Amino acid sequence: MNAYPENGVFLLTDIEGSTRMWEEAPGEMKTALLRHDEILRQCIDEEQGHLLRAMGDAFFASFATVGAAVRTALNAQLRLSQEQWPEAVPIRVRMALYMATGKVQYAEENSLLNRAAALLAAAWGGQILVQGEMQGVIRQTLPAEAFLKEMGMHRLRDLSAPMQVLQMCHPALQANFPPLRSLDSSELPNNLPCQLTSFIGRTGDIEQIRQMLGKTRLLTLTGVGGCGKTRLALQSASAQSGNFPQGIWLVSLAPLSSGDMAVRELANTLQIRETFDCPLLQAVAQYLQGRQVLLILDNCEHIVKECAKIAETLLQRCASLKIMATSREPLNIQGEAVWRVQPLSIPPQEDICSMQSILQHESVMLFTERARHARADVHFSQADMPLLKSICRRLDGLPLALELAAARMRSLTLPELNKRLEDRFRILTGGSRHALQQHQTLRALIDWSYNLLSQQEQELLRALSVFNGSWGVQAAQHICFDGALEEWETEELITSLIDRSLIQQENNRYVLLETIRQYASEKLQPPEATHLQDRHAEYFYEFVMQIAAELKGNGVQQALMRCSQEYDNIRAALKYGISRPELYTATLLMSASLWSYWHMQGRMEEGLEYLKTILKAASAEGEETNASEKLELAQAKAYNSAGILAQICFKYAESVQYQEKSLALCRKHNSAAGIASSLSNLGVVAMYQQDLAHARTLFEEALQLYRSMGLQSGMLSAQINLCLVLRQMGDTEEALRTGEDVLQQLNATEYMAHRNALLNNLGNLTYSMADLVKARAYYTEALEIRRSIGDRWGVASTTSNLALLALFEGSNADAAELAQKALEEMREFGDKRGEGVCLETIGLVFLREGDLAKASELIGSSLQIYLEIDDKSLRIISTEYHAELAMAKNLPVEAAQLLGAAAQMRKDYDMPGDSIEQSERNKLEQLLQQTLPAEQRRSAWQQGAELNSDQLMKLLVQLEKA
């Protein structure tokens, strides 16, 4: 990227003490920061620098030459020092200059920023520090009076090797500062270890920890094993080294087995000797009294009670002492603050996998950097992004798992690693020999946590592995304990596992990291696993049956939300039910009841696949065992739902096949409601295939059956369908009367799904009658309802309709914007018909604004879709729009031919068209009358009417290319 010049120089700056100034004087700080930003931007621009990032009060810029970077830093410090800053906010900026070697790729930006930040962290406000490696080249470019001052070798936080540091000086700037804030400073004693790898991400965590440590004396970092608690604690501590003049001391407790050993380790760290007349903990307390010290008690979980006692004793006796602990559960003593360390950020499932979007996530940054450490020739390209996303998601963003996986890049390719992570506990071995034993493999790490649990906690963790995604406490109580425990008892056990960082809480729901879930699942023995999975399937069968009823009423919004919350569990229950013949009936009913959810969420293909799979399994089972009436009626419902989804997906032959199977089973068992439903759904397919008379007969037969049973929901559905077919048959007045009558009935009912569909249909009807005011009112109300209940497909459909309305009104910009929004959703849902309509609408906008090339492309693409799904009505309309395109291209003969072809198709299919379509045709015919002589016009019209399908397609393609 041109932002990173080869062998370029980088300047990083920030304001010393900015957080404190924001807290104490936010008004003055806001004004001062604006002036600070103005000065820095001016100085960077004057030297043609490139501002890479501006994060709060921090700037990160690159320069093509060392001289440009040096002049920018000096000029900025001089101007900043000459400003009259308010007394409450004395702005002092620290700066660091760092030079890259070779060409910096985008993926390396964060690593480069980390190294520059380590140098900056050692500086004081008003100071400019320079990487020692720049010494030779920088002396040749120093401005007059400027000079370099040797600062020696320093071990900077988060760098694996000491760095030679220089200070750039100028007579007009302060020259003398306190010792650098490095880990080697004699004035900042510590035993923090030298890190061999860089620290990635968690900038917000470090700032939050800094603020919390300023308000509490005991801060415990908790989190699941391998989430990076120790590394975050060390990084946060090193960032605050200047706040603890008597030292920061790390006490590693993982290898120890008792509280006595912990006290001895603490005393050894502080170099305190045991004497016969003074208990060792008391001696430690005496030593720490009056000293400003930060103790890091690392890995407390296996001796948590003893650590709590040590911390409580020392904090009570040592007023200046602060303690930062790391543990998989809190110490639970008075005054403790807890910071839960989350895994590193991972790319979301729906991420588009662009290189820039994937590489910004912390887990990906960590994996790519550690992979380059494992093998220097590793490089990542755009083609690798889906695999990087998959790997980081599989490993839940756990730093330890990511590092273990990256180490395998020594011998595996990225695709091989991703595939082998299916058995993550087998492949993720081979950690550092110097790491704690429990950190050398992923399994050992989780074993360490699991073995610290009580028997009941272990049982619960194993049982919770049957859940997929998140879950609620009631589901856990029912499934994991067969209802044997009270709800509060289940909550207590869950809270215990939360405290041990094995469960994460998300609002009022809970989730296991996938890594923990797989580990716990492996611990289940077959009888226990079968029992739990049976109860899981039973629980979510009952849940779906309840939700299915709610999806038809006014509670649809809440029902959709609840169903989406549990959808991962519903999927798991369906997959399990398909594998168990004794659960076939329940699984058939469960999948059949989900069709409206799948439709509203745009998951039609997924739902159809589930239905096909269970129907195939149940049919085979029924043939072998002479299926019961109960199973066959469940099959009938599933065939009915499969038919509905197939019809929505424009698989009309498949839809008819399913509905006829449903109808036959319902007739066999005298299920009047099932017969009526199948008849009505067969009518919908007939209507879309332009067999309108047959469709009307089927709807009327279904309506009569529903009336005989007194099923109001069915009667309303049949009447809505009649409204649609009457419109298609050209009887728009009768269709409108029927629709408005049904709407009045719906106003007195709770059938929200029916009202939702009818409003959109009435919008289509009044639009086709050119009553645009009424159409917009119906569409707007339908859109509000669909948005409120979370009906994503419905929102996209109505948005597409509003786009057409705007187009007819002449609001081209609005039409294009609305159609583009709907197009994105339609493509996500796989709704080919909706995609075609949106493409056509956008194409018409280009056509009417004179961009004929783009119009040809989009209108042609929409026609291809109509041919693919065999939608006759849309093919006719597309042919007429091609005629408009021909007129715009000054091809009136071809336009007349296309209008003649469309007119003949309307006659053949008995589709006269509506007012809007007639209005558009009239405009074209008037243009033709003004352009072609009558005889030539009639001849071309007749030629078009006589074209067969292949000839018509050839003409359409030629026109698109003209």
Secondary structure, DSSP 8 states (H G I E B T S, - for coil): -TTS-TT-EEEEEEETTHHHHHHH-HHHHHHHHHHHHHHHHHHHHHTT-EEEEEETTEEEEEESSHHHHHHHHHHHHHHHHHS---TT----EEEEEEE--S---GGGHHHHHHHHHHHHHT--TT-EEEEGGGHHHHTTT--TT-EEEEEEEE--TT-SS-EEEEEEE-TTS----S--SSTT-TTS-B-----SS---S-HHHHHHHHHHHHH-SEEEEE-STTS-HHHHHHHHHHHTGGG-TT-EEEEE-TT--SHHHHHHHHHHHTT---BTTB-HHHHHHHHHTT---EEEEE--GGGHHHHHHHHHHHHHH-TT-EEEEEESS----TTEEEEE--------TT----HHHHHTSHHHHHHHHHHHHH-TT----GGGHHHHHHHHHHTTT-HHHHHHHHHGGGT--HHHHHHHGGGHHHHS----TTS-GGGSSHHHHHHHHHTTS-HHHHHHHHHHTT--SEE-HHHHHHHHHTT-S-HHHHHHHHHHHHHTTSSEEETTEEE--HHHHHHHHHH--HHHHHHHHHHHHHHHHHHHHHHHHHTTSTTHHHHHHHHHHTHHHHHHHHHHHHT-GGGHHHHHHHHHHTHHHHHHTT-HHHHHHHHHHHHHHHHHHHHHHT--HHHHHHHHHHHHHHHHHHHHTT-HHHHHHHHHHHHHHHHHTT-HHHHHHHHHHHHHHHHHTT-HHHHHHHHHHHHHHHHHHT-HHHHHHHHHHHHHHHHHTT-HHHHHHHHHHHHHHHTTS--HHHHHHHHHHHHHHHHHTT-HHHHHHHHHHHHHHHHHHT-HHHHHHHHHHHHHHHHHHT-HHHHHHHHHHHHHHHHHHT-HHHHHHHHHHHHHHHHHTT-HHHHHHHHHHHHHHHHHHT-HHHHHHHHHHHHHHHHHTT-HHHHHHHHHHHHHHHHHTT----HHHHHHHHHHHHHHHHHS-HHHHHHHHHHHHT--HHHHHHHHHHHHH-
